[in-house]
């Protein structure tokens, strides 16, 4: 147990992917250590996912800068409120489809919108790999298969001290080095959102897969505690999470999609859980067989010892009888000799007296 508690994150990562026969070590860990493991794994997932999203965001900002210069008549930002008006279609929503750098759709509408109109825009970008909705006071991002919660412009601009700006200020800001500050704030906001969201989802997924594993354990006639099955489920998610990370990054940057990726994600997790449980069963059977052999050997030794003890007692009894017989013979011999000694001299004495 001491060795297991000192197991590093990367050793656990390696074991959980390549060494299914070692899952018994991972399964017996405390839930607290397992949660720490998945928390670190999701930090890695959130970091690289956010990095790819931020890269796309940076390119979008650059493209928006060029678009503003060419197509936007009026643009202003004051106290957290954005106003945009197009040259081509004044007072209408601006829709930008960018297939080369963004692989998605950008919708800009800074009018006073109802929740119904905002939800319509959300539905509109759902069919794209990536999407960005820019409203008067917030932005909504769609990447891969997830639409973020609203990110308020005031939260983004307060960090870079932008309060009142006009069209030319925005163009200068986007083309200058200050845009990297915006990227950094954007990264921080998205990272927190992705981490909390994905960490919660993976913990819930683990509960679902634990139930599947628990049922399988019952079918396989293995009595496993739920905490053990939960640990197995968490570690079984390692490879699917890493594959999901690679897929998310590629999808965000290129728009490449795998239709049944979610099915593959579930299938890999279940295969790992099933294999791990069956290996634990095999290990238990092996240990039971070894234990039976040990018990059998112990029984043989016990019988041998009992046999030797019986033989020893028989020998002792024989020796006791022999000694008793010998003692008895000696006593009889002594009695005989004594008797002979007592009866022998008296006749000789009588003969001499007569002579």
N, C-alpha and C positions, 0 to 999 in steps of 0.2 A: 504493500500500500504506500510505503514511503517513496518507492521509486516512481509510482504512478503520479503521486502528488507533485513530483518535481518535473514531470514531463512537460517539455516546452510546447508552445503553440504550434511551431512548424513540425515538430515530431508528431503531434496529434494529427496535424493536417496530412502528413505523409501516411500515417497509419490508417486514417479514415478513408483514404483513396485506394491505397495499394495493398494494405494488409488486413483483409477481412477476417483472417484467422485470429487477429489480435483484438477484435472488437470486445472480447470478454473483459479485457483490461479497461477499455473505455467505458463499457456499460456499467461497471461497478463504481465509477466516480461519483462524487457528490454532485447533485444538481447544480449547485452554485458554481462549481468549476466548469461544468458543461455550458452554462449560460455565459460565463466569461469568455469561453472559447468562441461561441457563436457571435457574441458581441464584437469581438476583435475581427472575426471573418466579415461581418457586416460593415465594419468600419472600412475595411479594404474595398468591399463592394461599393459602398457609398462614395468613397474617395475617387475611384477611377471612373465610376459612372458620372459623377458630378464634373470631373475633369473634361470628359467628352462633351457633356452638355454645355459646359462653359465655353469650350472651344467653338461649338456651333453658335452659341449666343454671341460670342465675339464677332464671328463672321456675319451674323445677322445684323448686328449693330453697324458694322462697316457698310453692308449692303443698304441698310436703312438710310445711312448718311448720304450715300450716292442717290438714293431714291428721293430723299427729302429735297436735295438740291435741285433735282430735275422736275419733280412732280408736285411738290407741296407748295401751296400758295402761302399759307399762314401756319405758324407753329409757335406755341408758347407754353411755358411751364411756370406756374406760380403757386407757391405754398402747397405743393403736393398734388396740384391739379394740372393735367395736360390738356391742351387744345390743339387739334390738328384739322386742317382744311385743305382739300385737294384742289389742284388747278383744273384737272380734267372733269371731276364730278364733285362740285362744291356741296358741302353739307351731307355727303353720303359716306358710308363706310368704305375704307380703303382696303382692298384685298390684293395681296402680293403672293403670287405663286413662284417659288424659287426652286427649281429642280436641281441646280448644279451644286450650290453650297449648303443649302438648308434642307433640301429634300422634304419639303412640306409647304405649309400655307401660313401666311401672316395676315391677321385681320386687325385693322386699326379703326376704332370707332370711339371718339371721345364725347359723344352726345350723352345725354341723360338716358340711361337704358333701364329697362325693367329686368327682373330676374329671368323672365321668360325669354327675352331677347338674348341675354347673356348665355342662357342654356342652349339656345339655338346655335350660337357661335361655337359653343363647346362641341355640340353634335357635329357641326360642320368640320372641325379639325380632327375629329375622331377617325376619319377615314384616311388621314395622312400619317406618314411615319413620324413626322414632327409637326408641331403647330405652335403658334404664338398669337395670343389675343392681347392687344394693347388697348386698354380702356382709359378713361379720363383719370382714374386714381390708382389703377392696379394693372398688373399683367398676369396672364394665365398661360402656363407652358404645358404642352403635350409632348412627351417623348416616349418612344417605345410603345408601351400599352397603358400608360398612366398619365392622367391629367392632374397637374399640381393644384394645391390650394392657391387662392389669390395671393400674389406678392405685391404689397403696396409700394407704389412709387416713392412715397415719402420715406419708407424704410431704406430704400436703395440710395436715394439722393442725399439723405441726411449725413450719411457716412462720408460723402465727398463734398459736402457743404454746397449743394446746388439748391437754391431757393427760387430765384427768378431768372429765367433764361428765355431767349428768343431763338428764332430759326438759325441765325448765323452763329449764335453761341453754341447751339447743339452740334452744328456742322464742325465748328472748330474743336469742340470737345471730343467728338467722335474721331476726328482725324489726328488728335493730339495724344500725348502719353497718359493723360488723365483718365482715358477710357479703361486703363488697366486697373485703376482703383475701383471702377464700376464692376469690372470682371471679378475682382477679389470679393467684393460685397455680394455679388450675385452667387459666386461659388459658395460662400459661407451660408447664405440663406437656403440654397438648393441642397447643400450637403446635409444640413440639419434636417430638412424636410425628408430627403431620401433615406437618411439613416434611421430616423424614428419610424417612418412608414414601413420600410423593408424589414427592420428588426422586429417590429410587432407582427408583421405578416409571417415571417419565418418561424416565430415562436408558435403562432397559431397553426401553421402548417405542420409543425412538429407534433402538436397534440393530435391532429387528424391522422398523421402517419403512425403515431403511437397506438391509436385505437386499432388501426389495420394490423400492426405488428402484434398487438395484444391478442387479437382474434386468431392470428396465425399461430401464435404460441399455444393458445388453447387447443387448436386443431392438431398441432404437433405434439400435444401432451407435455408441454414444458410450462411449469409454473414459474413465471417471471413477474417480479414486482413491476408496477407501472413505471416507477422511476427508472428502472433498468431499460425498459422498452423506450421510454422518452429519450434517454441518453443515446440509445442506438439510432433513433429517428433523427436526432440533432446531427450526429456524426455522418449519418447516411445522406444528409442534405449537402455535405461539403462539396462533392463533385458537381451536383446540379447547380449550386450557387455560383461556383467558379465558371461553369459553362454559361450560365445566365449572364454573368458579368461580361464575358467575352462577346456574347451575342448582343447584349445591350450596347456596348461600345461600338461594335461594328454597325449595328442597326442605326444608332444615333448619327454616326459619321457618314454612312453610305446609303442608308435606307434599305439595305439588304434584309430580307425577312425569311424566316422559316415558318411555314404555315402551321405545322404541328409541334412547334417547339415546346409548348406547355405540356403536351402529351408525353413527349420525350423526357421532360423534367420530372414528371410524376413517375414514369416508368423506371427511370434510373434510380430514383429514391426507393421505390418499392423493391426493386431487384436487390439493392444493397441491404435493405431491412430483412427481406426474406433470406438472403444468403447468410447474413450475420446470425440470424436466429437459428437457422439450420446448422451452421457451424458450431454455435454454442450447444445445440442439442447433441451434435456429434461428439463434441468435447465432453459433455456430461456423460454420454453413453460410454465413451472411452474411459473416463475416470471411474465410472461405476464398474466397468469390466476389470479395471486395474484393482479397484477396491475389493471386488469379488475374489480375484486371484490372491490378494493379500490375506483376506479372511480365510480362504481355502488353505493357504500355506500356514496361517496361524493355527487353523484347526488340525492340520497334519502335525505340526510341531507339538501342539497340545496333546494329541493322541500319543505321539512318540514319547513325550515326557511322562504321560500317565502310564504307558506301557513299561517304561524304564523304572518308574516309581514302584509299579506292581512287582516287577522282577526283583527290584532291590528289597522290597518287603518280603518276597518269597525267599530270597537268599538269606535275609536276616532271620526269617523264621526257621529255615533249614539249619542255619548255623546255631540258632538258639536250641533247637531240638537236639542237634548233634552234641552240643556242649552239655546239655542236660543228660543225654544218654551216657556221654563219656563220664560225666560226674557221677552218674548213678552206678556205672560199671566200676569206677574207682572205689566208690563207697562199698559196693558189694564185695569187691576184691579185698578191701581192707577188713571187712567183716569176716570174710572167709579166712584171711590170714590170721586174724585175731583168734578166730575159733580154733584154727589148727594149732596156733601157739598155746592156747589154753588146754587143749586135749592131748597134746603130744607128750610131754615130759613125765606125766603121772605113771604110766605103765613101766617105764624104765626104772623108776625109783623103787617100785615094788619088787622087781626082779632082783635088784641088788640086796635088798633086805633079806630075801629068802636064801640067797647064797651065803 
